[in-house]
Amino acid sequence: MHEIALCLGIIEIVEQELRRRSFSQVRSVCLEIGALSHVTPEAIMFCFPAAATRTVADGAVLKIVELPGLAWCMTCSKSVEIARRGECCPCCGSYQLLVAAGEQMRVKELEID
């Protein structure tokens, strides 16, 4: 399960912000997770409290915004939404898709005291 390592990375980002801005507590962390990122939002939700234990983010609420996967179809020249890699174009059925968005996972926002 690589999600615990990802959660530890999130905590590292929070601690970098702590050193930069000097706050006492994190109330919430908002993440953006793309559909093509190979990250399971449910697993992140499960692992985050353990990763945050005894840190400035202990007890913080984790909010996840799931972003769709987007691809450019080289056959019909349309931007299309896809749920996972290997899908065909929903417009023309072609498999010649270039991923344009949805691979990211990022800390979007911190609510702090």
Short mmCIF file of the C-alpha atoms (twelve columns), coordinates in Angstrom:
data_MODEL
# 
_entry.id   MODEL 
# 
loop_
_atom_site.group_PDB 
_atom_site.id 
_atom_site.type_symbol 
_atom_site.label_atom_id 
_atom_site.label_alt_id 
_atom_site.label_comp_id 
_atom_site.label_asym_id 
_atom_site.label_seq_id 
_atom_site.Cartn_x 
_atom_site.Cartn_y 
_atom_site.Cartn_z 
_atom_site.pdbx_PDB_model_num 
ATOM 1   C CA . MET A 1   0.000   0.000  0.000   1 
ATOM 2   C CA . HIS A 2   1.760   3.142  -1.207  1 
ATOM 3   C CA . GLU A 3   -0.934  5.408  0.203   1 
ATOM 4   C CA . ILE A 4   0.738   5.564  3.647   1 
ATOM 5   C CA . ALA A 5   3.893   6.877  1.960   1 
ATOM 6   C CA . LEU A 6   1.779   9.444  0.114   1 
ATOM 7   C CA . CYS A 7   0.155   10.511 3.402   1 
ATOM 8   C CA . LEU A 8   3.591   10.914 4.975   1 
ATOM 9   C CA . GLY A 9   4.468   13.123 2.003   1 
ATOM 10  C CA . ILE A 10  1.356   15.206 2.668   1 
ATOM 11  C CA . ILE A 11  2.461   15.641 6.290   1 
ATOM 12  C CA . GLU A 12  5.901   16.697 5.057   1 
ATOM 13  C CA . ILE A 13  4.268   19.400 2.906   1 
ATOM 14  C CA . VAL A 14  2.240   20.550 5.933   1 
ATOM 15  C CA . GLU A 15  5.430   20.727 8.035   1 
ATOM 16  C CA . GLN A 16  7.193   22.746 5.324   1 
ATOM 17  C CA . GLU A 17  4.318   25.229 5.450   1 
ATOM 18  C CA . LEU A 18  4.571   25.263 9.261   1 
ATOM 19  C CA . ARG A 19  8.222   26.314 9.032   1 
ATOM 20  C CA . ARG A 20  7.348   28.931 6.414   1 
ATOM 21  C CA . ARG A 21  4.266   30.466 8.060   1 
ATOM 22  C CA . SER A 22  4.408   29.400 11.727  1 
ATOM 23  C CA . PHE A 23  0.905   28.256 12.707  1 
ATOM 24  C CA . SER A 24  -0.239  26.149 15.653  1 
ATOM 25  C CA . GLN A 25  -2.741  23.675 14.216  1 
ATOM 26  C CA . VAL A 26  -4.123  22.405 10.930  1 
ATOM 27  C CA . ARG A 27  -7.922  22.189 10.903  1 
ATOM 28  C CA . SER A 28  -8.258  20.654 7.448   1 
ATOM 29  C CA . VAL A 29  -6.248  19.530 4.461   1 
ATOM 30  C CA . CYS A 30  -7.812  19.633 0.989   1 
ATOM 31  C CA . LEU A 31  -6.327  17.315 -1.639  1 
ATOM 32  C CA . GLU A 32  -6.975  17.103 -5.343  1 
ATOM 33  C CA . ILE A 33  -6.652  13.565 -6.690  1 
ATOM 34  C CA . GLY A 34  -6.912  12.851 -10.395 1 
ATOM 35  C CA . ALA A 35  -8.781  9.795  -11.663 1 
ATOM 36  C CA . LEU A 36  -5.651  8.637  -13.519 1 
ATOM 37  C CA . SER A 37  -3.259  9.144  -10.590 1 
ATOM 38  C CA . HIS A 38  -3.288  5.506  -9.389  1 
ATOM 39  C CA . VAL A 39  -4.211  6.796  -5.925  1 
ATOM 40  C CA . THR A 40  -7.229  5.380  -4.115  1 
ATOM 41  C CA . PRO A 41  -9.030  8.204  -2.270  1 
ATOM 42  C CA . GLU A 42  -10.541 5.762  0.253   1 
ATOM 43  C CA . ALA A 43  -7.089  4.427  1.151   1 
ATOM 44  C CA . ILE A 44  -5.761  7.980  1.598   1 
ATOM 45  C CA . MET A 45  -8.709  8.734  3.905   1 
ATOM 46  C CA . PHE A 46  -7.892  5.603  5.909   1 
ATOM 47  C CA . CYS A 47  -4.129  6.237  6.181   1 
ATOM 48  C CA . PHE A 48  -4.126  9.993  6.797   1 
ATOM 49  C CA . PRO A 49  -5.064  9.933  10.525  1 
ATOM 50  C CA . ALA A 50  -2.206  7.525  11.275  1 
ATOM 51  C CA . ALA A 51  0.296   9.649  9.326   1 
ATOM 52  C CA . ALA A 52  -0.910  12.821 11.079  1 
ATOM 53  C CA . THR A 53  -0.634  11.409 14.614  1 
ATOM 54  C CA . ARG A 54  1.526   13.594 16.882  1 
ATOM 55  C CA . THR A 55  1.997   16.240 14.185  1 
ATOM 56  C CA . VAL A 56  0.507   19.679 13.715  1 
ATOM 57  C CA . ALA A 57  -2.104  17.959 11.504  1 
ATOM 58  C CA . ASP A 58  -3.261  15.533 14.229  1 
ATOM 59  C CA . GLY A 59  -7.065  15.602 14.182  1 
ATOM 60  C CA . ALA A 60  -7.273  17.545 10.915  1 
ATOM 61  C CA . VAL A 61  -10.163 16.820 8.581   1 
ATOM 62  C CA . LEU A 62  -9.083  15.479 5.200   1 
ATOM 63  C CA . LYS A 63  -11.129 16.724 2.242   1 
ATOM 64  C CA . ILE A 64  -10.625 15.111 -1.156  1 
ATOM 65  C CA . VAL A 65  -11.640 16.624 -4.464  1 
ATOM 66  C CA . GLU A 66  -11.634 13.988 -7.187  1 
ATOM 67  C CA . LEU A 67  -10.717 15.304 -10.635 1 
ATOM 68  C CA . PRO A 68  -11.689 13.556 -13.867 1 
ATOM 69  C CA . GLY A 69  -9.230  12.100 -16.315 1 
ATOM 70  C CA . LEU A 70  -9.089  14.066 -19.554 1 
ATOM 71  C CA . ALA A 71  -7.595  12.970 -22.851 1 
ATOM 72  C CA . TRP A 72  -7.236  14.282 -26.389 1 
ATOM 73  C CA . CYS A 73  -8.461  11.908 -29.074 1 
ATOM 74  C CA . MET A 74  -6.104  11.946 -32.046 1 
ATOM 75  C CA . THR A 75  -8.765  10.420 -34.286 1 
ATOM 76  C CA . CYS A 76  -11.754 12.718 -33.747 1 
ATOM 77  C CA . SER A 77  -9.799  15.702 -32.344 1 
ATOM 78  C CA . LYS A 78  -11.954 16.039 -29.239 1 
ATOM 79  C CA . SER A 79  -11.128 16.468 -25.582 1 
ATOM 80  C CA . VAL A 80  -12.857 13.626 -23.724 1 
ATOM 81  C CA . GLU A 81  -13.295 12.501 -20.131 1 
ATOM 82  C CA . ILE A 82  -11.965 9.039  -19.228 1 
ATOM 83  C CA . ALA A 83  -12.122 7.134  -15.958 1 
ATOM 84  C CA . ARG A 84  -8.943  5.071  -16.482 1 
ATOM 85  C CA . ARG A 85  -6.119  4.493  -18.938 1 
ATOM 86  C CA . GLY A 86  -6.816  2.083  -21.760 1 
ATOM 87  C CA . GLU A 87  -10.376 3.245  -22.340 1 
ATOM 88  C CA . CYS A 88  -11.521 4.077  -25.819 1 
ATOM 89  C CA . CYS A 89  -12.761 7.477  -26.903 1 
ATOM 90  C CA . PRO A 90  -16.430 7.776  -25.901 1 
ATOM 91  C CA . CYS A 91  -17.104 9.759  -29.094 1 
ATOM 92  C CA . CYS A 92  -15.506 7.643  -31.827 1 
ATOM 93  C CA . GLY A 93  -14.240 4.442  -30.165 1 
ATOM 94  C CA . SER A 94  -10.574 5.072  -30.988 1 
ATOM 95  C CA . TYR A 95  -7.832  4.037  -28.569 1 
ATOM 96  C CA . GLN A 96  -5.497  6.769  -29.781 1 
ATOM 97  C CA . LEU A 97  -5.817  8.997  -26.722 1 
ATOM 98  C CA . LEU A 98  -3.253  11.344 -25.222 1 
ATOM 99  C CA . VAL A 99  -3.744  11.968 -21.511 1 
ATOM 100 C CA . ALA A 100 -4.153  15.698 -20.871 1 
ATOM 101 C CA . ALA A 101 -5.136  15.841 -17.179 1 
ATOM 102 C CA . GLY A 102 -6.079  13.730 -14.200 1 
ATOM 103 C CA . GLU A 103 -2.712  12.254 -13.219 1 
ATOM 104 C CA . GLN A 104 -2.026  14.671 -10.371 1 
ATOM 105 C CA . MET A 105 -2.335  14.553 -6.624  1 
ATOM 106 C CA . ARG A 106 -1.671  17.808 -4.818  1 
ATOM 107 C CA . VAL A 107 -2.336  19.606 -1.585  1 
ATOM 108 C CA . LYS A 108 -4.736  22.301 -2.691  1 
ATOM 109 C CA . GLU A 109 -5.460  24.069 0.575   1 
ATOM 110 C CA . LEU A 110 -4.738  24.054 4.307   1 
ATOM 111 C CA . GLU A 111 -7.073  25.513 6.903   1 
ATOM 112 C CA . ILE A 112 -4.904  26.566 9.829   1 
ATOM 113 C CA . ASP A 113 -5.017  28.264 13.228  1 
# 
